[in-house]
Each structure stands twice: as structure tokens, then as C-alpha cells.
Amino acid sequence: MKRQVWMILALGLGISALSGCAPLLIGGAGVVIVDEVMEQEQGGDGLI
């Protein structure tokens, strides 16, 4: 019984941690894409 409780707690903690980090990951990916587009359109180093 204890193993099931620990597994449920670990799953809940993992889901909450991933959902909290998702906006940061999506925002970071967006910045990389925008930087790449700026480099291709204007040349040079882009934004970063």
C-alpha cells in the first residue's frame, strides 16, 4: 500500500512541476525561433 501512495505523490508532483515549467519552455522556444527568423531576414546576429 505504501508503494502506491508514493507513486501517486510522485506522479502528482511531476505533473505540477512540468505544468509550472511549460510556459518557460514555450517562451524560450519562441525566442529561439524569432531570433532565427531575424537572422535570416536581416543577416547578422539577429536579436541575441
C-alpha positions as CSV (number, residue, x, y, z in Angstrom):
1,M,0.0,0.0,0.0
2,K,2.8,2.5,0.8
3,R,4.4,2.0,-2.6
4,Q,1.1,3.0,-4.3
5,V,0.9,6.1,-2.2
6,W,4.5,7.1,-3.0
7,M,3.9,6.6,-6.7
8,I,0.7,8.7,-6.7
9,L,2.5,11.5,-4.8
10,A,5.5,11.3,-7.2
11,L,3.2,11.5,-10.2
12,G,1.3,14.5,-8.8
13,L,4.5,16.3,-8.0
14,G,5.9,15.6,-11.5
15,I,2.8,16.8,-13.2
16,S,2.7,20.0,-11.2
17,A,6.4,20.7,-11.8
18,L,6.0,20.2,-15.6
19,S,3.0,22.3,-15.9
20,G,4.8,25.1,-14.0
21,C,7.8,25.0,-16.3
22,A,5.8,24.7,-19.6
23,P,5.4,28.5,-20.1
24,L,9.1,29.0,-19.6
25,L,10.0,26.2,-22.1
26,I,7.4,27.5,-24.7
27,G,8.7,31.1,-24.3
28,G,12.3,30.0,-24.6
29,A,11.5,28.1,-27.8
30,G,9.6,31.2,-29.2
31,V,12.7,33.4,-28.6
32,V,14.9,31.0,-30.4
33,I,12.6,30.8,-33.4
34,V,12.2,34.6,-33.6
35,D,16.0,35.0,-33.4
36,E,16.5,32.6,-36.2
37,V,13.9,34.4,-38.4
38,M,15.6,37.8,-37.7
39,E,19.0,36.4,-38.6
40,Q,17.7,35.1,-41.9
41,E,15.7,38.2,-42.8
42,Q,18.3,40.9,-41.7
43,G,21.5,39.0,-41.6
44,G,24.0,39.4,-38.8
45,D,23.4,38.1,-35.3
46,G,19.7,38.5,-35.0
47,L,18.3,39.5,-31.6
48,I,20.6,37.6,-29.4
